[in-house]
Amino acid sequence: MKRLCLLRHAKSDWGDPSKDDFDRQLNARGAKAADFMASYIAASPYCPDAVLCSTAARATATCAPLRAMLKDVPVTYRDELYHAMPDTMLAEIRGVSDEVETLLVVGHNPGLVLLAMALADDPDGETALRVAHGVPTGGFIVFEFDSDRWSEIAEGEGRTVFFGRPRDLMADASESG
């Protein structure tokens, strides 16, 4: 079984309109969400064996806290993931070593939500419908596939096992803590 986790970059800073989109950093809320999501993912059953990350500043900044926590987990930065559409993202995923059981991809909308919708085996299921309404910044989606090879991951075959928004997960954590 392969497990694919998709993480949309955290909230970015729009304060400098002259800054190129690729170079936008996280704002304060985004940095807080990135830190929280890193802790959440590291402690979850969805902790990755490897990470593919867009090279855009906001994606690498979202990935940084997780990389710091999971020092032994390899992170590969790919220019191809910057504003990638589902076919490009799937090509990158299908190229991952089969030794990796759980893969995390850090990327951008609209490609991330389009990929999630394409992978879902039940596009009318509750979780898939929540995804279809949008993956907010910092949103985290997990799919499981009945395959032992990343090269065989196909559209319509992913069981959506988790969908979480930083705001909701932070609220749950503060209520239970």
N, CA and C atoms as an extended XYZ file, in Angstrom:
531
Properties=species:S:1:pos:R:3:atomname:S:1:resname:S:1:resid:I:1 pbc="F F F"
N         0.844       -1.191        0.000 N   MET     1
C         0.000        0.000        0.000 CA  MET     1
C         0.885        1.249        0.000 C   MET     1
N         0.522        2.209       -0.816 N   LYS     2
C         1.203        3.503       -0.846 CA  LYS     2
C         0.268        4.549       -0.258 C   LYS     2
N         0.883        5.495        0.469 N   ARG     3
C         0.120        6.599        1.062 CA  ARG     3
C         0.689        7.904        0.510 C   ARG     3
N        -0.193        8.722       -0.059 N   LEU     4
C         0.187       10.017       -0.623 CA  LEU     4
C        -0.462       11.131        0.183 C   LEU     4
N         0.378       12.032        0.681 N   CYS     5
C        -0.105       13.186        1.439 CA  CYS     5
C         0.150       14.443        0.609 C   CYS     5
N        -0.841       15.287        0.530 N   LEU     6
C        -0.727       16.557       -0.185 CA  LEU     6
C        -0.879       17.688        0.822 C   LEU     6
N         0.061       18.625        0.792 N   LEU     7
C         0.021       19.776        1.702 CA  LEU     7
C         0.134       21.042        0.867 C   LEU     7
N        -0.900       21.870        0.949 N   ARG     8
C        -0.820       23.171        0.281 CA  ARG     8
C         0.039       24.097        1.137 C   ARG     8
N         0.863       24.895        0.483 N   HIS     9
C         1.701       25.840        1.235 CA  HIS     9
C         0.839       26.680        2.168 C   HIS     9
N         1.464       27.158        3.240 N   ALA    10
C         0.765       27.998        4.214 CA  ALA    10
C         0.559       29.407        3.648 C   ALA    10
N        -0.177       30.222        4.377 N   LYS    11
C        -0.568       31.573        3.944 CA  LYS    11
C         0.653       32.442        3.659 C   LYS    11
N         0.654       33.033        2.477 N   SER    12
C         1.809       33.840        2.070 CA  SER    12
C         1.546       35.333        2.224 C   SER    12
N         2.625       36.068        2.161 N   ASP    13
C         2.605       37.512        2.355 CA  ASP    13
C         2.389       38.227        1.022 C   ASP    13
N         1.344       39.029        0.960 N   TRP    14
C         1.032       39.819       -0.234 CA  TRP    14
C         1.385       41.286       -0.017 C   TRP    14
N         2.156       41.600        1.024 N   GLY    15
C         2.442       42.979        1.402 CA  GLY    15
C         3.269       43.773        0.414 C   GLY    15
N         4.078       43.114       -0.398 N   ASP    16
C         4.926       43.812       -1.362 CA  ASP    16
C         4.501       43.431       -2.773 C   ASP    16
N         3.654       44.265       -3.418 N   PRO    17
C         3.139       43.917       -4.744 CA  PRO    17
C         4.220       43.860       -5.830 C   PRO    17
N         5.391       44.415       -5.550 N   SER    18
C         6.463       44.359       -6.543 CA  SER    18
C         7.223       43.032       -6.495 C   SER    18
N         7.010       42.254       -5.447 N   LYS    19
C         7.712       40.979       -5.302 CA  LYS    19
C         7.121       39.949       -6.256 C   LYS    19
N         7.990       39.210       -6.907 N   ASP    20
C         7.576       38.145       -7.816 CA  ASP    20
C         6.810       37.067       -7.042 C   ASP    20
N         5.791       36.491       -7.645 N   ASP    21
C         4.968       35.468       -7.005 CA  ASP    21
C         5.820       34.330       -6.448 C   ASP    21
N         6.798       33.889       -7.191 N   PHE    22
C         7.664       32.779       -6.793 CA  PHE    22
C         8.400       33.073       -5.490 C   PHE    22
N         8.720       34.340       -5.241 N   ASP    23
C         9.546       34.740       -4.100 CA  ASP    23
C         8.765       35.142       -2.855 C   ASP    23
N         7.423       35.101       -2.922 N   ARG    24
C         6.639       35.502       -1.750 CA  ARG    24
C         6.892       34.566       -0.573 C   ARG    24
N         7.127       35.127        0.604 N   GLN    25
C         7.357       34.380        1.835 CA  GLN    25
C         6.028       34.157        2.563 C   GLN    25
N         6.072       33.450        3.661 N   LEU    26
C         4.887       33.267        4.501 CA  LEU    26
C         4.657       34.518        5.331 C   LEU    26
N         3.381       34.825        5.577 N   ASN    27
C         3.088       35.892        6.537 CA  ASN    27
C         3.108       35.274        7.939 C   ASN    27
N         2.839       36.074        8.966 N   ALA    28
C         2.923       35.585       10.352 CA  ALA    28
C         1.950       34.433       10.597 C   ALA    28
N         0.726       34.565       10.092 N   ARG    29
C        -0.266       33.498       10.254 CA  ARG    29
C         0.192       32.222        9.544 C   ARG    29
N         0.787       32.387        8.362 N   GLY    30
C         1.288       31.243        7.608 CA  GLY    30
C         2.432       30.539        8.318 C   GLY    30
N         3.345       31.321        8.905 N   ALA    31
C         4.469       30.731        9.637 CA  ALA    31
C         3.963       29.936       10.839 C   ALA    31
N         2.970       30.476       11.535 N   LYS    32
C         2.382       29.777       12.685 CA  LYS    32
C         1.713       28.478       12.223 C   LYS    32
N         0.971       28.536       11.117 N   ALA    33
C         0.306       27.342       10.588 CA  ALA    33
C         1.326       26.311       10.119 C   ALA    33
N         2.410       26.752        9.477 N   ALA    34
C         3.453       25.826        9.014 CA  ALA    34
C         4.076       25.092       10.195 C   ALA    34
N         4.363       25.817       11.269 N   ASP    35
C         4.916       25.186       12.473 CA  ASP    35
C         3.935       24.169       13.056 C   ASP    35
N         2.666       24.568       13.148 N   PHE    36
C         1.664       23.665       13.698 CA  PHE    36
C         1.508       22.422       12.823 C   PHE    36
N         1.394       22.617       11.506 N   MET    37
C         1.194       21.486       10.605 CA  MET    37
C         2.393       20.548       10.638 C   MET    37
N         3.601       21.075       10.778 N   ALA    38
C         4.785       20.227       10.878 CA  ALA    38
C         4.680       19.326       12.104 C   ALA    38
N         4.305       19.902       13.248 N   SER    39
C         4.137       19.106       14.472 CA  SER    39
C         3.029       18.078       14.308 C   SER    39
N         1.938       18.516       13.708 N   TYR    40
C         0.793       17.626       13.515 CA  TYR    40
C         1.178       16.442       12.627 C   TYR    40
N         1.796       16.726       11.483 N   ILE    41
C         2.159       15.673       10.531 CA  ILE    41
C         3.204       14.737       11.141 C   ILE    41
N         4.197       15.293       11.822 N   ALA    42
C         5.260       14.472       12.415 CA  ALA    42
C         4.708       13.500       13.454 C   ALA    42
N         3.657       13.894       14.167 N   ALA    43
C         3.077       13.046       15.214 CA  ALA    43
C         1.944       12.157       14.702 C   ALA    43
N         1.548       12.335       13.462 N   SER    44
C         0.395       11.621       12.918 CA  SER    44
C         0.798       10.273       12.314 C   SER    44
N        -0.189        9.443       12.014 N   PRO    45
C         0.112        8.188       11.306 CA  PRO    45
C         0.496        8.440        9.843 C   PRO    45
N         0.474        9.702        9.426 N   TYR    46
C         0.780       10.075        8.043 CA  TYR    46
C         2.167       10.692        7.893 C   TYR    46
N         3.030       10.460        8.850 N   CYS    47
C         4.388       11.003        8.810 CA  CYS    47
C         5.100       10.445        7.570 C   CYS    47
N         5.679       11.302        6.739 N   PRO    48
C         6.243       10.846        5.470 CA  PRO    48
C         7.608       10.175        5.599 C   PRO    48
N         7.898        9.322        4.611 N   ASP    49
C         9.223        8.722        4.444 CA  ASP    49
C        10.069        9.578        3.506 C   ASP    49
N         9.391       10.419        2.703 N   ALA    50
C        10.065       11.305        1.758 CA  ALA    50
C         9.125       12.458        1.429 C   ALA    50
N         9.729       13.567        0.995 N   VAL    51
C         8.958       14.767        0.665 CA  VAL    51
C         9.395       15.282       -0.698 C   VAL    51
N         8.407       15.661       -1.518 N   LEU    52
C         8.635       16.419       -2.750 CA  LEU    52
C         8.055       17.804       -2.497 C   LEU    52
N         8.828       18.843       -2.780 N   CYS    53
C         8.387       20.199       -2.465 CA  CYS    53
C         8.672       21.139       -3.626 C   CYS    53
N         7.721       21.995       -3.919 N   SER    54
C         7.911       23.078       -4.878 CA  SER    54
C         9.069       23.958       -4.405 C   SER    54
N         9.760       24.560       -5.346 N   THR    55
C        10.875       25.438       -5.000 CA  THR    55
C        10.443       26.869       -4.700 C   THR    55
N         9.165       27.187       -4.821 N   ALA    56
C         8.691       28.538       -4.495 CA  ALA    56
C         8.944       28.819       -3.017 C   ALA    56
N         9.252       30.064       -2.694 N   ALA    57
C         9.630       30.446       -1.327 CA  ALA    57
C         8.575       30.043       -0.306 C   ALA    57
N         7.297       30.238       -0.608 N   ARG    58
C         6.250       29.925        0.368 CA  ARG    58
C         6.114       28.417        0.588 C   ARG    58
N         6.426       27.611       -0.419 N   ALA    59
C         6.383       26.161       -0.250 CA  ALA    59
C         7.581       25.684        0.567 C   ALA    59
N         8.768       26.191        0.263 N   THR    60
C         9.952       25.760        1.013 CA  THR    60
C         9.859       26.220        2.473 C   THR    60
N         9.272       27.404        2.705 N   ALA    61
C         9.092       27.883        4.080 CA  ALA    61
C         8.052       27.040        4.824 C   ALA    61
N         7.049       26.537        4.122 N   THR    62
C         6.051       25.648        4.731 CA  THR    62
C         6.701       24.326        5.103 C   THR    62
N         7.606       23.861        4.273 N   CYS    63
C         8.277       22.581        4.481 CA  CYS    63
C         9.378       22.655        5.548 C   CYS    63
N         9.961       23.820        5.751 N   ALA    64
C        11.130       23.967        6.628 CA  ALA    64
C        10.925       23.434        8.048 C   ALA    64
N         9.826       23.749        8.740 N   PRO    65
C         9.667       23.220       10.104 CA  PRO    65
C         9.572       21.696       10.134 C   PRO    65
N         8.930       21.117        9.132 N   LEU    66
C         8.822       19.665        9.067 CA  LEU    66
C        10.196       19.053        8.817 C   LEU    66
N        10.948       19.661        7.929 N   ARG    67
C        12.304       19.164        7.641 CA  ARG    67
C        13.174       19.218        8.900 C   ARG    67
N        13.020       20.279        9.683 N   ALA    68
C        13.796       20.405       10.913 CA  ALA    68
C        13.417       19.316       11.923 C   ALA    68
N        12.143       18.935       11.965 N   MET    69
C        11.689       17.905       12.905 CA  MET    69
C        12.057       16.497       12.461 C   MET    69
N        12.016       16.286       11.153 N   LEU    70
C        12.242       14.945       10.599 CA  LEU    70
C        13.570       14.927        9.841 C   LEU    70
N        14.640       15.055       10.569 N   LYS    71
C        15.971       15.212        9.978 CA  LYS    71
C        16.364       14.088        9.033 C   LYS    71
N        15.867       12.875        9.258 N   ASP    72
C        16.246       11.732        8.427 CA  ASP    72
C        15.359       11.545        7.201 C   ASP    72
N        14.335       12.364        7.061 N   VAL    73
C        13.428       12.244        5.924 CA  VAL    73
C        13.967       13.084        4.766 C   VAL    73
N        14.236       12.449        3.619 N   PRO    74
C        14.764       13.216        2.494 CA  PRO    74
C        13.711       14.144        1.886 C   PRO    74
N        14.127       15.366        1.595 N   VAL    75
C        13.275       16.356        0.942 CA  VAL    75
C        13.898       16.681       -0.412 C   VAL    75
N        13.105       16.555       -1.465 N   THR    76
C        13.551       16.877       -2.816 CA  THR    76
C        12.760       18.087       -3.287 C   THR    76
N        13.474       19.134       -3.650 N   TYR    77
C        12.834       20.352       -4.147 CA  TYR    77
C        12.796       20.277       -5.669 C   TYR    77
N        11.590       20.505       -6.222 N   ARG    78
C        11.394       20.365       -7.669 CA  ARG    78
C        10.766       21.626       -8.245 C   ARG    78
N        11.480       22.266       -9.192 N   ASP    79
C        10.929       23.423       -9.908 CA  ASP    79
C         9.619       23.061      -10.593 C   ASP    79
N         9.508       21.824      -11.040 N   GLU    80
C         8.329       21.378      -11.784 CA  GLU    80
C         7.047       21.440      -10.958 C   GLU    80
N         7.164       21.483       -9.646 N   LEU    81
C         5.971       21.510       -8.787 CA  LEU    81
C         5.411       22.920       -8.572 C   LEU    81
N         6.141       23.936       -9.016 N   TYR    82
C         5.639       25.312       -8.875 CA  TYR    82
C         4.471       25.502       -9.836 C   TYR    82
N         3.293       25.701       -9.292 N   HIS    83
C         2.042       25.865      -10.045 CA  HIS    83
C         1.790       24.715      -11.020 C   HIS    83
N         2.193       23.515      -10.622 N   ALA    84
C         2.022       22.333      -11.479 CA  ALA    84
C         0.557       21.920      -11.557 C   ALA    84
N         0.203       21.399      -12.705 N   MET    85
C        -1.109       20.814      -12.907 CA  MET    85
C        -1.011       19.316      -12.593 C   MET    85
N        -2.148       18.629      -12.456 N   PRO    86
C        -2.144       17.239      -12.016 CA  PRO    86
C        -1.240       16.301      -12.821 C   PRO    86
N        -1.181       16.439      -14.130 N   ASP    87
C        -0.356       15.515      -14.913 CA  ASP    87
C         1.127       15.653      -14.560 C   ASP    87
N         1.583       16.870      -14.344 N   THR    88
C         2.977       17.102      -13.951 CA  THR    88
C         3.231       16.570      -12.554 C   THR    88
N         2.298       16.820      -11.643 N   MET    89
C         2.461       16.327      -10.275 CA  MET    89
C         2.477       14.801      -10.246 C   MET    89
N         1.589       14.183      -11.008 N   LEU    90
C         1.561       12.718      -11.056 CA  LEU    90
C         2.859       12.158      -11.631 C   LEU    90
N         3.421       12.814      -12.633 N   ALA    91
C         4.694       12.358      -13.201 CA  ALA    91
C         5.792       12.383      -12.140 C   ALA    91
N         5.823       13.430      -11.326 N   GLU    92
C         6.816       13.522      -10.247 CA  GLU    92
C         6.582       12.426       -9.209 C   GLU    92
N         5.332       12.206       -8.836 N   ILE    93
C         4.986       11.178       -7.841 CA  ILE    93
C         5.344        9.792       -8.361 C   ILE    93
N         5.026        9.524       -9.612 N   ARG    94
C         5.286        8.200      -10.191 CA  ARG    94
C         6.778        7.903      -10.316 C   ARG    94
N         7.609        8.929      -10.215 N   GLY    95
C         9.052        8.735      -10.289 CA  GLY    95
C         9.720        8.469       -8.950 C   GLY    95
N         8.955        8.438       -7.879 N   VAL    96
C         9.506        8.224       -6.534 CA  VAL    96
C         9.867        6.741       -6.354 C   VAL    96
N        10.930        6.497       -5.609 N   SER    97
C        11.373        5.130       -5.314 CA  SER    97
C        10.268        4.361       -4.595 C   SER    97
N        10.099        3.104       -4.956 N   ASP    98
C         9.082        2.274       -4.318 CA  ASP    98
C         9.422        1.917       -2.883 C   ASP    98
N        10.631        2.213       -2.434 N   GLU    99
C        10.991        2.023       -1.031 CA  GLU    99
C        10.216        2.983       -0.133 C   GLU    99
N         9.797        4.104       -0.695 N   VAL   100
C         9.011        5.101        0.047 CA  VAL   100
C         7.574        4.602        0.155 C   VAL   100
N         7.082        4.490        1.389 N   GLU   101
C         5.696        4.049        1.597 CA  GLU   101
C         4.745        5.239        1.705 C   GLU   101
N         5.191        6.298        2.420 N   THR   102
C         4.363        7.489        2.604 CA  THR   102
C         5.116        8.679        2.039 C   THR   102
N         4.512        9.329        1.051 N   LEU   103
C         5.107       10.469        0.370 CA  LEU   103
C         4.283       11.720        0.647 C   LEU   103
N         4.968       12.809        0.962 N   LEU   104
C         4.318       14.109        1.136 CA  LEU   104
C         4.723       15.002       -0.024 C   LEU   104
N         3.741       15.633       -0.668 N   VAL   105
C         3.988       16.610       -1.724 CA  VAL   105
C         3.508       17.966       -1.217 C   VAL   105
N         4.403       18.958       -1.234 N   VAL   106
C         4.069       20.323       -0.817 CA  VAL   106
C         3.960       21.164       -2.083 C   VAL   106
N         2.759       21.698       -2.342 N   GLY   107
C         2.545       22.416       -3.586 CA  GLY   107
C         1.519       23.529       -3.487 C   GLY   107
N         0.880       23.795       -4.625 N   HIS   108
C         0.050       24.984       -4.810 CA  HIS   108
C        -1.306       24.625       -5.421 C   HIS   108
N        -2.281       25.469       -5.158 N   ASN   109
C        -3.546       25.425       -5.894 CA  ASN   109
C        -3.365       26.241       -7.165 C   ASN   109
N        -4.096       25.967       -8.207 N   PRO   110
C        -5.222       25.041       -8.299 CA  PRO   110
C        -4.813       23.586       -8.546 C   PRO   110
N        -3.555       23.346       -8.895 N   GLY   111
C        -3.120       21.995       -9.236 CA  GLY   111
C        -3.335       20.978       -8.137 C   GLY   111
N        -3.095       21.381       -6.880 N   LEU   112
C        -3.229       20.457       -5.761 CA  LEU   112
C        -4.664       19.967       -5.603 C   LEU   112
N        -5.624       20.873       -5.648 N   VAL   113
C        -7.022       20.456       -5.492 CA  VAL   113
C        -7.485       19.668       -6.717 C   VAL   113
N        -7.005       20.022       -7.892 N   LEU   114
C        -7.367       19.267       -9.095 CA  LEU   114
C        -6.797       17.856       -9.035 C   LEU   114
N        -5.571       17.730       -8.543 N   LEU   115
C        -4.985       16.395       -8.379 CA  LEU   115
C        -5.776       15.591       -7.358 C   LEU   115
N        -6.110       16.206       -6.238 N   ALA   116
C        -6.880       15.511       -5.207 CA  ALA   116
C        -8.206       15.007       -5.758 C   ALA   116
N        -8.879       15.832       -6.525 N   MET   117
C       -10.168       15.420       -7.092 CA  MET   117
C        -9.986       14.292       -8.114 C   MET   117
N        -8.897       14.346       -8.877 N   ALA   118
C        -8.641       13.307       -9.876 CA  ALA   118
C        -8.294       11.972       -9.214 C   ALA   118
N        -7.597       12.017       -8.097 N   LEU   119
C        -7.165       10.783       -7.437 CA  LEU   119
C        -8.274       10.094       -6.663 C   LEU   119
N        -9.233       10.851       -6.157 N   ALA   120
C       -10.268       10.313       -5.271 CA  ALA   120
C       -11.069        9.207       -5.940 C   ALA   120
N       -11.190        8.069       -5.228 N   ASP   121
C       -11.979        6.951       -5.762 CA  ASP   121
C       -13.465        7.157       -5.537 C   ASP   121
N       -13.811        8.115       -4.694 N   ASP   122
C       -15.217        8.400       -4.399 CA  ASP   122
C       -15.426        9.911       -4.462 C   ASP   122
N       -15.520       10.478       -5.675 N   PRO   123
C       -15.619       11.927       -5.796 CA  PRO   123
C       -16.872       12.516       -5.162 C   PRO   123
N       -17.838       11.669       -4.830 N   ASP   124
C       -19.052       12.161       -4.178 CA  ASP   124
C       -19.036       11.916       -2.672 C   ASP   124
N       -17.952       11.330       -2.150 N   GLY   125
C       -17.844       11.064       -0.714 CA  GLY   125
C       -17.669       12.370        0.056 C   GLY   125
N       -17.919       12.295        1.364 N   GLU   126
C       -17.888       13.490        2.212 CA  GLU   126
C       -16.538       14.213        2.165 C   GLU   126
N       -15.440       13.464        2.318 N   THR   127
C       -14.121       14.097        2.326 CA  THR   127
C       -13.806       14.692        0.965 C   THR   127
N       -14.106       13.954       -0.101 N   ALA   128
C       -13.847       14.464       -1.449 CA  ALA   128
C       -14.657       15.726       -1.721 C   ALA   128
N       -15.866       15.785       -1.225 N   LEU   129
C       -16.684       16.985       -1.418 CA  LEU   129
C       -16.103       18.174       -0.660 C   LEU   129
N       -15.557       17.925        0.538 N   ARG   130
C       -14.907       19.009        1.287 CA  ARG   130
C       -13.702       19.526        0.510 C   ARG   130
N       -12.931       18.616       -0.089 N   VAL   131
C       -11.781       19.000       -0.898 CA  VAL   131
C       -12.233       19.822       -2.099 C   VAL   131
N       -13.324       19.393       -2.735 N   ALA   132
C       -13.823       20.084       -3.921 CA  ALA   132
C       -14.213       21.523       -3.623 C   ALA   132
N       -14.601       21.804       -2.375 N   HIS   133
C       -14.967       23.171       -1.993 CA  HIS   133
C       -13.748       24.033       -1.732 C   HIS   133
N       -12.582       23.428       -1.821 N   GLY   134
C       -11.358       24.205       -1.702 CA  GLY   134
C       -10.399       23.648       -0.676 C   GLY   134
N        -9.139       23.745       -1.018 N   VAL   135
C        -8.076       23.360       -0.100 CA  VAL   135
C        -7.426       24.671        0.340 C   VAL   135
N        -7.666       25.073        1.576 N   PRO   136
C        -7.115       26.347        2.035 CA  PRO   136
C        -5.604       26.253        2.198 C   PRO   136
N        -4.967       27.394        2.352 N   THR   137
C        -3.543       27.381        2.624 CA  THR   137
C        -3.288       26.529        3.863 C   THR   137
N        -2.279       25.678        3.776 N   GLY   138
C        -1.963       24.762        4.864 CA  GLY   138
C        -2.825       23.514        4.896 C   GLY   138
N        -3.774       23.390        3.959 N   GLY   139
C        -4.655       22.222        3.924 CA  GLY   139
C        -3.865       20.944        3.667 C   GLY   139
N        -4.301       19.851        4.294 N   PHE   140
C        -3.579       18.574        4.279 CA  PHE   140
C        -4.552       17.463        3.906 C   PHE   140
N        -4.220       16.693        2.862 N   ILE   141
C        -5.079       15.623        2.362 CA  ILE   141
C        -4.246       14.355        2.287 C   ILE   141
N        -4.832       13.222        2.666 N   VAL   142
C        -4.120       11.950        2.627 CA  VAL   142
C        -4.935       10.935        1.824 C   VAL   142
N        -4.234       10.260        0.905 N   PHE   143
C        -4.819        9.188        0.095 CA  PHE   143
C        -4.054        7.903        0.346 C   PHE   143
N        -4.758        6.780        0.272 N   GLU   144
C        -4.117        5.472        0.285 CA  GLU   144
C        -4.469        4.754       -1.004 C   GLU   144
N        -3.479        4.005       -1.521 N   PHE   145
C        -3.617        3.280       -2.780 CA  PHE   145
C        -3.266        1.814       -2.559 C   PHE   145
N        -4.026        0.917       -3.176 N   ASP   146
C        -3.733       -0.515       -3.125 CA  ASP   146
C        -2.698       -0.833       -4.193 C   ASP   146
N        -1.501       -0.352       -3.983 N   SER   147
C        -0.414       -0.575       -4.929 CA  SER   147
C         0.896       -0.577       -4.160 C   SER   147
N         1.856       -1.317       -4.671 N   ASP   148
C         3.192       -1.321       -4.087 CA  ASP   148
C         4.167       -0.499       -4.913 C   ASP   148
N         3.678        0.129       -5.980 N   ARG   149
C         4.540        0.894       -6.884 CA  ARG   149
C         3.951        2.281       -7.144 C   ARG   149
N         4.787        3.284       -6.965 N   TRP   150
C         4.345        4.650       -7.256 CA  TRP   150
C         4.019        4.802       -8.737 C   TRP   150
N         4.702        4.084       -9.582 N   SER   151
C         4.460        4.200      -11.027 CA  SER   151
C         3.064        3.731      -11.424 C   SER   151
N         2.401        2.990      -10.530 N   GLU   152
C         1.060        2.474      -10.825 CA  GLU   152
C        -0.063        3.314      -10.209 C   GLU   152
N         0.294        4.377       -9.508 N   ILE   153
C        -0.725        5.238       -8.915 CA  ILE   153
C        -1.572        5.827      -10.045 C   ILE   153
N        -2.880        5.666       -9.933 N   ALA   154
C        -3.759        6.094      -11.023 CA  ALA   154
C        -4.910        6.951      -10.499 C   ALA   154
N        -5.418        7.756      -11.397 N   GLU   155
C        -6.582        8.583      -11.077 CA  GLU   155
C        -7.761        7.688      -10.735 C   GLU   155
N        -8.557        8.151       -9.777 N   GLY   156
C        -9.760        7.432       -9.385 CA  GLY   156
C        -9.517        6.230       -8.497 C   GLY   156
N        -8.279        6.041       -8.022 N   GLU   157
C        -7.971        4.866       -7.208 CA  GLU   157
C        -7.512        5.204       -5.786 C   GLU   157
N        -7.548        6.465       -5.431 N   GLY   158
C        -7.080        6.860       -4.104 CA  GLY   158
C        -8.210        6.952       -3.101 C   GLY   158
N        -8.088        6.210       -1.998 N   ARG   159
C        -9.051        6.340       -0.897 CA  ARG   159
C        -8.663        7.574       -0.095 C   ARG   159
N        -9.558        8.532       -0.019 N   THR   160
C        -9.297        9.736        0.761 CA  THR   160
C        -9.511        9.384        2.228 C   THR   160
N        -8.399        9.353        2.985 N   VAL   161
C        -8.492        8.924        4.381 CA  VAL   161
C        -8.430       10.078        5.374 C   VAL   161
N        -8.016       11.260        4.905 N   PHE   162
C        -7.941       12.396        5.826 CA  PHE   162
C        -7.932       13.697        5.039 C   PHE   162
N        -8.634       14.692        5.590 N   PHE   163
C        -8.573       16.057        5.068 CA  PHE   163
C        -8.657       16.993        6.267 C   PHE   163
N        -7.649       17.832        6.425 N   GLY   164
C        -7.648       18.754        7.555 CA  GLY   164
C        -7.198       20.138        7.167 C   GLY   164
N        -7.801       21.118        7.834 N   ARG   165
C        -7.438       22.526        7.666 CA  ARG   165
C        -6.706       22.972        8.929 C   ARG   165
N        -5.636       23.768        8.788 N   PRO   166
C        -4.908       24.209        9.981 CA  PRO   166
C        -5.816       24.829       11.041 C   PRO   166
N        -6.730       25.685       10.612 N   ARG   167
C        -7.624       26.363       11.570 CA  ARG   167
C        -8.404       25.351       12.403 C   ARG   167
N        -8.978       24.336       11.743 N   ASP   168
C        -9.766       23.321       12.449 CA  ASP   168
C        -8.887       22.451       13.344 C   ASP   168
N        -7.717       22.057       12.836 N   LEU   169
C        -6.824       21.194       13.607 CA  LEU   169
C        -6.258       21.941       14.818 C   LEU   169
N        -5.964       23.239       14.642 N   MET   170
C        -5.484       24.045       15.772 CA  MET   170
C        -6.565       24.192       16.832 C   MET   170
N        -7.810       24.393       16.402 N   ALA   171
C        -8.920       24.529       17.348 CA  ALA   171
C        -9.115       23.221       18.115 C   ALA   171
N        -9.048       22.081       17.408 N   ASP   172
C        -9.175       20.778       18.067 CA  ASP   172
C        -8.064       20.576       19.090 C   ASP   172
N        -6.839       20.973       18.724 N   ALA   173
C        -5.694       20.792       19.615 CA  ALA   173
C        -5.838       21.659       20.869 C   ALA   173
N        -6.344       22.885       20.707 N   SER   174
C        -6.481       23.765       21.885 CA  SER   174
C        -7.624       23.293       22.786 C   SER   174
N        -8.664       22.702       22.209 N   GLU   175
C        -9.772       22.178       23.020 CA  GLU   175
C        -9.360       20.948       23.815 C   GLU   175
N        -8.519       20.100       23.203 N   SER   176
C        -8.131       18.861       23.880 CA  SER   176
C        -6.905       19.037       24.770 C   SER   176
N        -6.195       20.182       24.594 N   GLY   177
C        -4.960       20.389       25.361 CA  GLY   177
C        -5.205       21.275       26.481 C   GLY   177
